[in-house]
């Protein structure tokens, strides 16, 4: 089998997978936007043993349980305020452990990353196609 054809098929498949993940992320963000519960959380510091960047967000769900959200390493780029400040948090009523920050950048950043990955994969497929 021709190597260029195999590489084109692999890049196209990878691009379609990334595009599906981007669509899934957009649907999740839309679902949170439409039906999510919004509460305020407080940005807290990580423990001294945790060497990752950024803070954690402590919030209470609709039943009064205290939860902690780890917004990830790119949280300062997605609009996480400094320690001690409040930040809006959104979650689905049935699953408060899957909460996200209520900022456009934090809700849409995963979808944007997957879309860029699919664009690179499709561009590679076009470049190597016979």
Helices and strands as residue ranges (DSSP letters): H 3-35, E 37-44, E 56-60, E 66-69, G 75-78, E 86-92, E 95-101, H 104-128
